[in-house]
Amino acid sequence: RQTMLFSATMSKEVQEISRHYMSNPERIKLQSYLDKGKIIQHYYNVDSKDKFSLLVHIMKENRGLAIVFCATRRMVDQLGRNLEKNGVRAMALHGGLTQAKRKQVMDMFHNSKLDVLVASDVAARGLDIKGVTYIYNYNLPKVSTDYIHRIGRTARAGEEGEVINLLSSEDYM
């Protein structure tokens, strides 16, 4: 029997799983796809009530494949519906969807039938999506490593990308 474990990060929890289930594991570290020099990061301080309209305005100015990250599944669904109502080709992606629905959404994104994925952190890890130009953090993550995983969805394989953080009072808590 051969057991393999793949992880983008080697947290203490992942290392513990490795020690528990594997005998003499060999660790292989690959070079990062992310070139930090190719990412431009912006942030906007905005009142909560103005956050959505600012997002729509920025998206209409910046065309290209984008992922919008939200804090909760409920927010993902709500934001996805509201973006569609405002003429943005967007769909929700989160762990509450069936595997078939997640695959359908990803296929539509890959085939340019969508411009925007509105996602929970399920999309921050493990998805290799080529051509993502913009990452929008509608809600900042609570953990810094989650931020790194989110922004790592752009500026991959030598391409450039932008990260736009929309900050309101709840993001400072």
C-alpha positions in Angstrom: 0.0 0.0 0.0 1.2 3.5 -0.8 -0.2 6.5 1.1 0.3 10.0 -0.3 -0.7 13.3 1.3 -0.8 16.5 -0.7 -1.1 20.0 0.9 -0.3 23.5 -0.2 0.8 24.3 3.4 2.3 22.1 6.1 0.5 23.3 9.2 0.9 21.5 12.5 -2.4 19.7 11.9 -1.2 18.4 8.5 2.1 17.3 9.9 0.2 15.5 12.7 -1.9 13.6 10.1 1.3 12.7 8.3 2.9 11.3 11.4 -0.2 9.4 12.4 -1.0 7.7 9.1 2.4 7.4 7.4 5.6 5.5 8.0 8.8 7.5 7.2 7.1 10.0 5.0 9.2 11.9 2.5 8.5 15.5 2.1 8.7 17.1 -1.4 8.5 20.8 -1.7 7.8 22.5 -5.0 8.6 26.0 -6.1 5.7 28.4 -5.6 3.6 29.4 -8.6 3.0 32.8 -7.0 5.3 35.6 -7.9 4.6 38.3 -5.3 6.2 40.9 -7.5 3.4 40.4 -10.0 0.6 41.1 -7.5 -0.7 44.6 -7.0 -2.8 45.0 -3.8 -5.3 47.7 -3.2 -7.7 48.4 -0.3 -10.7 50.7 0.1 -12.1 51.8 3.4 -15.9 51.9 2.8 -19.1 52.0 4.8 -20.8 48.7 4.9 -23.8 50.1 3.2 -21.7 51.2 0.2 -19.6 48.1 -0.1 -21.7 46.3 -2.8 -22.1 49.4 -5.0 -18.3 50.0 -4.9 -17.7 46.3 -5.8 -19.9 46.6 -8.8 -18.4 49.9 -9.9 -14.8 48.5 -9.6 -15.8 45.3 -11.5 -17.3 47.2 -14.4 -14.0 49.2 -14.6 -11.8 46.1 -14.4 -12.8 43.5 -16.9 -11.3 40.0 -16.6 -11.7 36.7 -14.7 -12.3 37.4 -11.0 -12.9 35.6 -7.7 -14.8 37.4 -4.9 -14.2 35.9 -1.5 -16.8 36.2 1.2 -16.8 35.1 4.9 -19.9 32.9 4.8 -21.9 30.6 2.4 -24.9 32.8 3.0 -23.0 35.9 1.9 -21.6 34.0 -1.1 -25.1 33.1 -2.3 -26.5 36.6 -1.6 -23.6 38.4 -3.4 -23.7 36.1 -6.3 -27.5 36.7 -6.9 -27.0 40.5 -6.5 -24.1 40.6 -8.9 -26.2 38.8 -11.5 -29.0 41.3 -11.0 -26.5 44.0 -11.8 -25.4 42.5 -15.1 -22.3 40.6 -13.9 -21.9 37.0 -15.1 -21.4 35.5 -11.6 -22.1 32.3 -9.7 -21.6 31.1 -6.2 -19.1 28.4 -5.2 -19.0 27.0 -1.7 -18.9 23.7 0.3 -22.7 23.7 0.7 -23.1 22.9 -3.0 -23.2 19.3 -4.3 -20.1 18.1 -6.1 -22.0 18.1 -9.3 -23.1 21.7 -8.9 -19.5 22.8 -8.0 -18.2 21.0 -11.1 -20.9 22.7 -13.2 -19.9 26.2 -11.9 -16.2 25.5 -12.4 -16.8 24.2 -16.0 -18.8 27.4 -16.8 -15.9 29.5 -15.4 -13.3 27.6 -17.4 -15.4 27.9 -20.5 -15.8 31.7 -20.2 -19.5 31.5 -19.5 -18.9 33.3 -16.2 -16.6 36.2 -15.4 -16.8 36.0 -11.6 -16.8 33.3 -9.0 -18.2 34.4 -5.7 -16.6 32.0 -3.2 -16.0 31.0 0.3 -12.6 29.8 1.3 -13.3 26.4 -0.3 -12.0 28.0 -3.5 -8.9 29.5 -1.8 -7.1 26.2 -1.6 -6.4 23.6 -4.2 -8.0 25.2 -7.2 -5.7 25.8 -10.1 -7.7 28.3 -12.2 -5.7 29.8 -15.1 -6.2 33.4 -16.1 -7.7 34.9 -12.9 -6.8 38.6 -13.0 -8.7 39.9 -10.0 -9.2 38.8 -6.5 -11.7 40.7 -4.5 -11.9 40.3 -0.7 -15.4 41.3 0.1 -14.8 40.2 3.6 -11.3 39.7 4.9 -10.4 36.3 6.3 -9.8 36.0 10.1 -6.5 34.1 9.6 -3.6 35.5 7.7 -2.7 32.2 6.0 -6.3 32.2 4.5 -5.5 35.6 2.9 -2.3 34.2 1.4 -4.3 31.3 -0.1 -6.9 33.6 -1.5 -4.5 36.0 -3.2 -2.6 33.0 -4.6 -5.4 32.4 -7.0 -4.0 35.2 -9.2 -0.5 36.1 -10.5 0.2 32.4 -11.3 2.7 31.0 -13.7 4.3 34.4 -14.4 1.0 36.3 -15.0 0.1 39.6 -13.3 -2.9 40.0 -11.0 -4.6 42.5 -8.7 -6.1 42.0 -5.2 -8.7 44.5 -4.1 -9.7 44.5 -0.5 -13.0 46.2 0.5 -12.7 47.1 4.2 -15.6 48.1 6.4 -15.9 48.4 10.2 -16.5 44.6 10.7 -13.2 43.8 9.1 -11.3 45.6 11.9 -12.8 43.5 14.7 
